Amino acid sequence: MTQNHRGVYFTARRTSESEKSGDGTAYEQVMTTNMDDFDDWDKDAVLDGYGVGTDHDATVQLMNNDSTIVTYKNEDLFMSDLQPDSSWGNRRRIGNINTSKWDSHVYLYNAGNTMIYAFAANSNNGKLDLYILHKDASGNWERGTAIDELNTDENDDAPYVAGDGTLYFASEGHESIGGYDIFQSTYDSTTNKFSTPENLGTPINSVNDDTFFSVYGKMAYFASARRNGYGSMDIYKVYLFKKTVVAGRFFSCDDRTPIVGATVSVEGQEDEFSTITDINGFYKMELPIEADFMLNVVKAGANLYKQKHFVKILFRDENDVGRDFLVGCPNPEGSDERIIIKLRNAFDLDPSAIMVEAPIVIAAIPEPESVTEVIEVVEEVKEEAPVVVAAPVITALPALEIELLIVYFDFDLYNIQGEFHQRLNEAAELLIDRTDLRVFVGGHTDNYGTDDYNVALGQRRYDAVYNYLVDKGVDPSQLETGTYGEGVPAQNNRTRQGRALNRRVMLSFID
């Protein structure tokens, strides 16, 4: 998958687009395609230069922000880089891992300094085993070490290391259900060993081959030869959750009058999916995903709304779980039965526990009696996105004026958004040039959550900024860190804008 999760490179064997190999099937080719705005795949095409002639070409990994591709060609592994004209450059071998036998698969991680690869050269029976190796201080690959706790007498292949450090791989051993099964394991740095492999089980694994598992937050992809497929190995996607929070309001057909005190439920699953609307018609409930269901609204024994729906999940850079409904219209919601939900594609996301704020409803704004009252009213109703502002100008040394930035974060998150990268790069350059300067990196949150949780969240936020600066070359001795949790708000937490401005990391000079 590409970094934005909207493009994919995959391997196919199609007789209509390739010559036949010695076994009577088509040679492998690297294919590519992209998603449209509703996560449906466009028509695929052969990647230029990766499916011509009498060679097996297969895709293995995209890395370095999609600027490097790792591929398999005729039992060896290669890398190539994206060129300015968007073509892929000449292939080069990866270190010294290729052998005279079958070199099947590799996965590079830890900023390209560690790899796990599968090859058959050292096995007694010609089966694939998994090895791990690292780069030394000079950037050269060290000798690989067999991962004995994962290898079996059968083929062990297709390593993939997820963003949370979990290793996924495929194996015909470890008492698989049938053929290749997908397993997971984690590395213990204290024992320098991987944990006992855990079979992912059904419905991911089947009695047929299941392999090449990759996970992107709460979405995963894998290849399987299971029954009822299109033929041989097909690509499948899997949601790693079954339901998600949806929130919004129920209105009468006039689109203004709220439906108050109504029971909203999924027909036949009322015990699991049900809620009651509040005085503003607001509801918040879990709904099943990727399946048709009937949504019912009942009040005082009367059925006000009954409509079939389907929750479609889109992974984007935001959480948007809002959906309003109109009740009593001749044809409620028109013909669109899909509820489109946007979720952040994050490993720590729990789609059934997303916090949703009820809307702020103000019937009328009274005539203010003073300037102070005007300010208070505006603060209560203002809902614009936060304005990114620089910290006050601080004179650090004589004749040197420096603006230090504030990094803002989305609700309950600690990843640094791209809009702050340039300013952080400038701060890093300053600190590298001026080693006499020292900066305090302080993490802050809004007032949602417990004190302990917010203290920890503030730490995760300052860790993100601290690590960013150190990765850019800043001497760690120039930085001090601390978390304030929700204890030092910059704005009033009663408003959404105020809370948005409180979710921050502030950089300030020491001494």
N, C-alpha and C positions, 0 to 999 in steps of 0.2 A: 504494500500500500504506500501511496505517496504520503508526505508529511501532513497534508491537510485532510487526509482520509477520503479524498474525492477522486483519486485515480488509482489504477491497479495495473501491475505487470504480472502476467501469468503465463503458464506453459500449456500448449495445446498440440495435439497430433491430428491434423485434418488432411485427409487425402485430397480435398478440393484445392488446397493451397500449398501442398508440399509434395515432393517426390516420395516414393515408397522406399523404406529401408529394407534390410535383409530379412526382417521378420514379416514382411508383407504389409506393415502399417506405415503411416506417414512418419517422416522425421519430425522430431520435436521442434517447435518454433516458439519464440517469445512474442506474446500478444500484449496489447495495451488498450485500455479504454478508460473513460471518465464518467462520473455521475452527472446527471442533470440536477436542477434545483429541488427535485423531489426524491433524490437518491435512487433514481432509476438509471440503469447503465446504458450508455450510448453504444452504437455498433462498434465492435472491436476491430482491430487491424494488426497486421504483423509489424513488429518493431523493425524499423529499417536496419538492415545488416545483421539481423538475428533470426533468420529463417530461410536462408537462400542456399541452395546446393545440397550436398549429401553429408550434412553434419547434424548431429543432435545439439540443439541450442535450448537451454532452459534457464529461466530466471531463478535467482536464489535470494537476493536481498537488495534493497535500496538503502543508502546511507548518506551521511554528510549532507543533510537537507536536500535529499533527492539529486545530488550532484554526482554521486558515484553509484554504479550498478555492479553487482556481483553476479556472475553467470556461470553456468556449467556448459562445457562444450566437449563432447566426445571423451567423457570420463575424467576431465580435468576442470579446475576452477580458476576463474579469471576475474579481473576488475577492469573497468573502464570509466572515464570521466566525461561529464557533460561538457560539450564545447560551446563557444559563444554563439554559434549558429544553431544551437539546440540539437545537434547530432551527437552521437556517442563516439568518443575517440577510440584509438587502438586498444585492444585488450592486452593486459599484462598479467603475468602469473602472480599469485598471492604468496609471497615469501617462498619457502621451500617445501610447502605442504603437498604439492602434487607428486604422485608416485607413478610407477609403471602399471599399477593396478587401478581399481575402481575408486575414484575420489568423488564421493557422492554429493556432499552438502557441507556448508559452512555457515556460521553466523558470527559476525564481528560485533562487539559491544565494548562498553567501558571506553568510549571515545576512540574506538578502533584499536585499543591496546590489548584486548583479549579476544580470543576466538575459541569457539567450540566447533570441531569439524568431524565429519564421518568419513572413514576410508577403510579399505579392506586389506591393505598391504601387510599388516602385522598379525592378522588373525590366522588361526590354524585351518579353518574351514572355508576361507574366502568370504566370510560374512563381514558386514560393516560393524565397526566399533566407534565409540565416541572418544575424542581426545580434547584436551584443553591446553592452550599455550598462551604465553604472554610475551610482550615486547620487553627487551631489556632497556637499560638506561640510554643506550645508543640508538634505540629505535629498531633494533633487529629482533626477529622472532626467535625465542628460545626453543629448545627441544620440547615437543609435545609430551604430555603425560596422559596415559589411559585413565578414563574415569571408571575405575573398577566397580564402584557401587552402582553404576547404571548399565554397564555392558553385560550382555548375555551371550549364549552360544548361537543365538539367532541374530538377524539384522537389527541394529540400533542406529537410527538415522534421523534426519530432519530436525536438528536443534534450532530452537528459537528462544531468545531471552527477552522477556517482556520488560516494560518500563519499571515494574516493581521488583525486578530481580528474579522472578520465577522462571525456571528453565522448563520449556516444553519440548518434548521429543517424541518420535514414533519408534515403536519396538514391536518385533514379532515375539519377543520373550516376555518375561514377567507375567506369565499366565494371562496373556491377552485373550480378549473375547473371541477374536478370530482375525487372522492375518495381522497386519499392522494395527496397533492401538495407539492412542495418544496418551502420554503420561506427563506428569508434572513433578518437579523436584526443586528444592531450594538449597543454596549453598550456605554452609555453616563456617564462618571465618575462624571460629575457635578450634574446630576440629579439622578444618581444611578438607571437608568432605561434603558431598551432596546427600540430601536426605533420601530415605527409601522412596523409590518412585511410586506415585499414586496414580492409578488408572482414573481417567476422567469419567469413565462409565458412560452409560446411556443417558440421554439420546445422542451424545456426540460420537461415542464409539459404537460400532456395529459388528456383525459377524464377518463383514468384509473388511478390506483395507481402509484405514482412516489415518491420514498423515498430513504433514505440512501445516501444522496448526500455528496461527499467528493471532495475537490479541491486541486490540487497540481500545483501551479503556473498557467499556462495557459491550463492545462488539468484537466478535472473533470470526475468523475465516479458516476453513480447512478443506482438504480434498478427501473424497470418499468414493468408494466403488459400491455403495449400498444399492439395494434393489430399488426399482422404480426411478432410477436416474436417467440421464440422457444417453449414457453409454460409457463404460469403463470408468475412469476417475473424473468426477464432477466436482465443481467448487461449490461449497455451501457456506452460508453465513449463519451465525447463531447469536442471539441476544442473551447476555449473561444475567438476565433478570426477566421476570414475567409480568410485572405491573409497574405503573408509574403514577405519580401524583398529577392530578389535573385540578385546576382551580379556576373560578370565574363567577359569573352571576347569572341567575335566571330572571328574565324580565317577561312582562306581558308583551303582547304583540305590538304595543305602542313603543317598545324599545326604551321605556322610561320607568314604568311601574315595577318595582321588585316583587318577586314571588317569595313571600315570607313564610317560614315554618313548614315548608314542603319536604317530603322525604324523597330523596334521589337515590336510586338503586339500580343495580344490574339484575335483570330478570333471571331468576333461577340461581343467583349467587348473592342473594341479599345479605347473608351473614358475613360475607367477605367484603362486599363492595356496597356501602350504603352511607348516607350522611343526611343532615337536615340543613336547609338554608337558613341564614340568620336574618336579622331585621333589614339588611340591605340586599337580600336575595343572594348573598355570597355563599358559595359552597367550596369545599376542599375535600377531595376524596381520591382514593386509588382506583384505577381502572386497568383492566387487562389490556395487554398490547398485542398487536399483530393477530387479532382474532375478532370475528364479528360478534357483537353482543347487542342486546336490547336494553336501552336506557329508559327507565320509567320515572315519572315524577307524579307523586300522589299527595293530595292535601285534603284533609277532612273526608276521606273515603272516596274522593273524586279523582279520576285519572286525568291529569292535566297535560301530560306529554308522554308519548311512547314512540321511540324512533330507534332504528338500527344504526349502530355506529361501529367504527373501526379506528383504533388509535395507531397512527403511523409515527414512528420515531425518526427524527432527523438529528444527526449529531452536528452541532455548530459550535460557535464560540460563545454561546450564551445559554442560559436556562430560560426557556419561555414555555411555561406550562399553562398558559391562560386560554380559556375557551368560554365564551358567553353563549347562552341559549335563549331563544324566543319561544314563549309558550302561548298557545292558542291561535297561532296563525293557521290559515287554511292548509299550507304546506310547510310546516316548520323546517327551518334550515335549508329549504330548497332541496336540491338533489344531491348536495355534498354531504355524504355520511362520514367522511374521514375527519378525524380530529388530529390535526398536525401538532406534534409536540417537539420542541427543540431542547436537546440536552447537551450539556458539556461532555465531551468525551474524555473522562478522567478516571483514573484507577480508583480514586477514593470516593467516587460518586455513588450514592445510594439513591436510585430513582424513586424509591418509595418513601424517602425521608427528606425530600427537598422542602425547605422552609418557604412558605408563601405568605406574604403579607395581605391581610384583608384591605380592600380599598378604603381610602379616607373619603367619607361622604359628608359634605357640608351643605345643608339645605340652603343657607343664605349667609352672607357676610354682613354683620351689623355695621351701621354707620360708626366709624371710629370716633372716640372722644378726644384722642390725643395722638401725637406722633408715635409715642411708645406703643399704643394699641395698634396703629397701622402696621408697624414693624412686626408685631406678634401675629397678626392675621396673615400677613404675607408669608411668614415662616411656616405657618400651619398648612397652607394650600399649595405652596410651590412644589412642583414635582419634576423639574427639569433634571437632566443628567448632571453629574457633578462637573464643575469647572476645574480643570487642571491648572493649578497655580504654582508658581515658584515660591520658595521660602523667602522671607525678607532678606535684603542685602546685608551681608555681615562683613565688616572689615576685619579680616583675619590677621593681616599684618599691615604696617604702614604702606599707603599708596597701593594697596591690593584689595579690590572689591570683588567678591565671589558670591554667586548665587548658588545655593545648594537646593536640589529639587526635593519634592515630596513624591513618593511613588504610591499611587492609589490601587486598591485591589477590589475585585468584585466580591459579592457576598460569599462568605465562608470559604474563599479561595486564597491561595498564596503564590500562584504563578504570576510572573512579571509579564505584563502585556507589552506588545511590541512598541507602543507609542512612547514608552519610557526608555527604550534601549539606547537611543542616541544621547540623551542627557546623561544616562549612567556611563556610557562610553566616555563622554567628556569629563565626568567626575573622575573616572579611572585614570585618564590621561593626566589630569591635574595632579592627582596624588602620586602618580609615578614620577612626574617631573619635580614635584615638591615633596620630598620625603620628610621635610620638617613639619608637614601638616598632619593632624590626626582628626579623625571624624568619628562621631558616635552614630550608630545605626539603631534606631529605636522602632520597635514594632507596636502597632496600635490596632484596636478593633472597635466595632460598634458594640452596643449593649445587648445584642442577641446572644443567648447561650449563657452557661454558667461561668463563674469567675475563673475556675480552673481551666475550662475549655478555652476561654478567651486568652488567658495567659499563654497557653500552649500555641494557640493560633498566632498570637503576636510574635512568638519565637519563630514559628515556621516562616512568617513573613520576613523577619529581619534576617533569618538564615538565607532566604532566597536572594536578598539584595547583597548580603555579605559575600556569599559564594559567587555571585555574578562579578563583583568587583575583584575578588581574588583571582577568579578565572581569567580576568582581563590583565592580570599582572600586578595588582596592588599588593604591597607588603602587608600581611595580616597584622603586623605590629602597629600599623597606622589606624586600625579599626577597633573600636569597642562596640559591644552590642548589649541590648537590653530589651525586655518586653514590658509594656505597661498594661497589656490587655485592654479593657474598656475604661481604665482608671483615669486617663487624661484625654477626654474628648476635645476635639477642635471645634465641634459644632453641637447643637442640640440634638440628642438622639430621638427626639419626638417626631422628626420629619425624615422622609426618605433621603432627601438631599443631605441632611445633616449626618445621617448614618453613613451615607456614601463617602462623605469627606472625612469621617472618622476611621474608615478602613484604610490604613496608610502605614508607610514606613517613612520616617523623617530622618534626614541626614543633617547633622549639625556639627560645627567645629568644636573641638575640645581645646580649652585654654585659649 
